[in-house]
């Protein structure tokens, strides 16, 4: 499956490809952020998602 994904101006250049089992993870330079404001926003989103997962997990365990 390597080399199937080509650089594309709209999506940015591929900087790393990781294959895990049948899945391929592609990291492109356009998705990389360097502003602290953008980094903080992403971390806040990860935190919100993590809490939602934990709440769902503990809610199902307490039923």
N, C-alpha and C positions, 0 to 999 in steps of 0.2 A: 504494500500500500504506500510505501515511501515514494516521494516525488510526485504524488498524485495532486498535491496542493501546490499551486503556483503563486508567486507574489502577485498581488493585485493592488493597483493604486488606491482603490476605494477602501480596501481593508487593511492596507499596510503590508510590509514585508514580513515574511516568516522568520522569526529569530530562534525558535526552538520547536521541535516536534517530539512529543512523547507518546509512545505506544504502550498501552496497558491492556493485555488481553486483546479483545476485539475492538477496543476503543482507541481513537487517536485524538490527542490533545494538541492543538496548534496555538502557539503564542505568537502574536504579531506585534510589531513595534507600535502600531497605531493605538493598541489597547493599553500600552504602558503610560502611566501618568507620573508626572514629576512635581506638580504643584501640591503643596501641603493641603490646600483646601480640597482638592480632588481626592487625595489619599484619605483624609479624614471622612469624607462622604462615603467612600467605599468601605472603610472600617465600620462606620455606623450602620451601613446596610448589612454587612456580615454579622454584626452584633445583633441586629434586629432579627435576622433570619435564624441565628443560633438560639436566641431566646424563644422564638416561636416553636422551634423543633423541641426544645426542652419542655416547654409548657405542654405540647401535645403528647410527648412521651410520658410525662408524669400524670397527666390527666387520664390517659388510657390505663396506667398502672393502678390508679386509685379507684377505678370503676369496679 
